[in-house]
Amino acid sequence: MDKHLAFRGDGTFTIVQFTDLHWKNGDPEDMRTKALMERVIAEEQPDLIVFTGDVIESMGCNDPLQSYRDAVSVAEQSGIPWAAVYGNHDCEQNVTKEQLMNVQLEHSGTIAEAGPVDVDGVGNFVVRVLDSLGATAAALFFLDSGAYSEHPSVQGYDWIRQSQVDWVRSQALSLSEHNGGIAVSSLMFLHIPLPEYREAWDYGVCYGHRYEKVQSPKLNSGLFAAMVQTGGAMGTFCGHDHINDYIGELHGIKLCYGRATGYNTYGRLLYQRGARVIRLRQHRQGFETWCRLANGKKVVRQRKHSPNRFSRA
């Protein structure tokens, strides 16, 4: 927890979330993705850029390491701090998470860390955001949500492991201890949505679109419960499901999808690519968020969804 960022003089801290680029070999669709990212960065002027997984589609890359460098080059060249977590498509073929982490660490702009060796996954780390007096005013957690289940009786996607849950709990408690026993407000970034995303849609009021079923893991290993119990968690941000962008809330924590960014993968007719923007304000609980679309439109108010029996995944 050595690296840190800081609120601006006006008390704001803005994050742009890009997700599911599925970058391959720099073909025309990748160039459209690059142009979109450049426009969003120019419009939003963020303090941090976060890629929430599937930065590349490794099975379609001639050279996954170079593809990864090309995909993150927009962030690096902007001079704005950035980091990426891993998705299920980043390391399917001819590349490992460790190799991609080394690529991240080649760049001067990244705030990423490989994370503790005794914690499952690669790239589990937390970064503090300091206020004008140099005190920790917020924390940003980055988590490796895995790829595919390797358990023969469990189909589908991987789940957050117990070592990660324990690590998140210990980091949150450490932040609290250094903050006079008061939980530090925090956000979490990962690729695969937690099972609670489905619960929030099925049983609560949400805002935004759910054009595909929530592809969360079949096992719930308790990360969300740990976040509720330790306190401070304000929201989680994921990708993975390209045509979902809704926000729900459960037990005081907002469960947020990003807006899929990449053109080199599936989408939906008339559903524009884009990015999610998150704005924190110093010493103020909660956050503001909106979507910035490829056509430049800023979407602050998303359509309301109320639960009904036909919507349940």
Secondary structure, DSSP 8 states (H G I E B T S, - for coil): ---EEE--TTSEEEEEEEB---B-SS-HHHHHHHHHHHHHHHHH--SEEEEES-SB-GGG-SSHHHHHHHHHHHHHHHT--EEEE--TTTTSSS--HHHHHHHHHHSTTB------TTSSSS--EEEEEE-TTS-EEEEEEE----SB---TT--SB----HHHHHHHHHHHHHHHHTTTT----EEEE-SS--THHHHHHHHS-EES-B-S-----SS--SHHHHHHHH--EEEEEE-SSTTB--EEEETTEEEEE--B--SSS--BTTB--EEEEEEEETT-SS-EEEEEETTS-EE-S--EE---TTS--
